[in-house]
Amino acid sequence: MATIEQKGMYAKFPRSGKNVSFTHYCPGCGHGIINKLIAEACAEMGLQDNTIFVDPVGCGVFTYYYWDASHISAAHGRASAAATGACRARPDAVTIAYQGDGDLGAIGFNNAFQAASRGEKFGCIFVNNSLYGMTGGQMAPTTLAGETTTTSPFGRDTSLTGYPLHVCEVFNQLKAPVYIARVSVADTRRIMQAKQAIRKVFEIQRDKKGYALLEIIAPCPTNFKMDAQKAAEFCINEIEKEFPLGVFRDDTTKAPEESSPVEPSTSPLLAPKTVPLFASCAELFAEKDAIEPAIDDNTFAERRFKFAGYGGQGILSLGLTIAEAARLEKRHTLWFPSYGPEQRGGSANCSVVVSGTPIGSPTVEHPDVLVCMNQPAYERFVGDVREGGIVIVDETVPVKVDPPAGVKLVVWPAIRMAEEFGVPKAANTMMLAALKKLNCTGLSGESLETALVASFKKKPALGEKNRELLKKAEATA
């Protein structure tokens, strides 16, 4: 265990295989402040050896690298369910669930709500930055009316998506919770108040008084697209206006405080925007240079692709390259990723659909083309390939399961070629060479090359290097 002087944090964080002394949070992120306050409270109260933290899927997923205590990693939205099991199995311990607004407010809401309703003896620290932070800043249940996110580019329209979810106010209707409060970490005074509230949550769990919910308003400069100071001001002037700070319940005998109604924001940042009834993806998401829309072509049959392997093998990038090549040819296309919470080494796959007509769904259950970079991926998906399809598998994969009848199997030395060419990370480019050489995408080689280079637009030299590797692989194999 670390000393109290280290305030409950490990001295070094062995994240991503390296011992570093900095967290993964973006500059100005509220999570970093909150993590420090939690670690200090845990250490200063002498609870490190008797605390179980339940870590979420979200920006706080790596807290087990930071807090010097016991940890359980829960599936997305299930931290409150895992905390229920922990506090029941170890009633002597202090159990703390750490969740974000996307994690608790959306997929995990009923888990958290029912745990609070039952009065489970754990504390829930709930970070509200009004959006999904880890996955790119999408609209969350707590997103403000009129707030722009990646999935509400014209601002949240309450007539379509409802109003922001007030978790404290909803939970305050329940009988069992003993403490419900909302604080903020947007400035120094607020941080000091948050520190006291966090200590109170630990005290309640130490003394086995019951369920406690602490909501913390936190800035997210990256997804707000603001600097740290403006992000903090946005929390104070806009988010706190929608979600007033205060203690809603101090114990089971105290009547809930009534919160006053909040007038709609008059901020220019949240001003109502005209929402078109219909808009193309190019209009919604393109930059100033508008992307040309797809052109319907009934002669181009829909093609379905599945790319699968380990995280870190460039599986998702390979799928994006095919989707981008299709866009360049003005085909309708969708890319749909699926991956585990691990940064590297976990399972990863993505689906790509390319069509001459509008696409109904991004899911691919029976691919025309399956590309596999490891054995688990091959054995999981090979049986799904439709008759007449093709499976391209790296030569390192033991082919112990035959593909379905009528499916062509191609063994390709992607990993070996990448290593022989001196660029081990380019195995996905070697797989693209297989797709190009086998002519199984329905897309031109020129488009595939252009899309490959475009995937390295932030590092142009790497783009050209991979183009050379692509051509070399085609000539070698």
C-alpha angles and dihedrals in degrees: 000000000000121000122257087251087069088055096228096305125115114251091235132020113222092203119152090007094297131103103232133163098218131076127236093247120118118251110278094017115148092220092073092056092045092048090054093048092050093048092049093049092048093049099040091051091050093241102123095103091048103042128101115196119198109210122208136214103259137065089322094056093111099052089115086071091055112034116070098222141079118302142195119193112216131199118256110298093359101097092106091051091049090046089053090057092045097050091046094047092044106029088164093062132079108246121197125181114203113201141164129223094258091046097045102024098050124022093010100042098105091045090055096039094051092045089053091046090053091048094235111192101245137095122243117206106195119193114207117192093152097248147046101282105181099050101047111290103291123170113280131192087264096052110129122246106269094013114142117229134158090270096038100045091162093046128271109303107208092199088064106029104023129234131309114284113244102206098181092049092048093048090046088070089066122093101217108060115097097195132028122168143152124214137163139222097204096115141007097270091050091047090056090051090048091052091056092047092050090051089051091055089053092047092052091052093043090053094042094235098145144257119354129187121195117182115197122197107218135180122241105193095177096057095033084056090226136114117260095265095050091045090055090048090050089055092050099041101036115013094043090048089060094037108037116209121239148092112291096181131010099181140345093274099052117094113238116259113244114238118219119239115265122229117227113270118264093195115129087227090064099033114141113267130204108256115203117226089228129021134167123235088250091057092046103043111014123109122236091292097069118226113239111246124243119269120226113244116174091190092066108083118216114263124200124204134189122193118188142171141096125329108262095038093097094251095143092044091052090054091047090052091056091047091049092049088053091050090052088057090049093247123148107255141172130190120199121184130200123185144150125251093260117106091215136010100024126113117283134177139157137196125220125190121193120186144162090226134043113295122234100200137011094216118106115202098161111029125201089208125030121188116191128186099181142028099254090054092048095049092045098051110021093087091058098060112114123239110277091028130121134234120204112193131177114252091240090069115095104229099217095148120060118226118247119279113282094025119120117225120207121185110206129187096224099142094042093049092049090052093045090050089053095246107098092174091062096075089113089056088053088054089051087055088056092051090048095046094046090048092220101136101071087230129111122259090236092058091048091052093046091049091049092053091045090057087067096047091133090053107036094176090060090050092057091042090055091047088057091047090050092055092043091053092050091052095044104046 
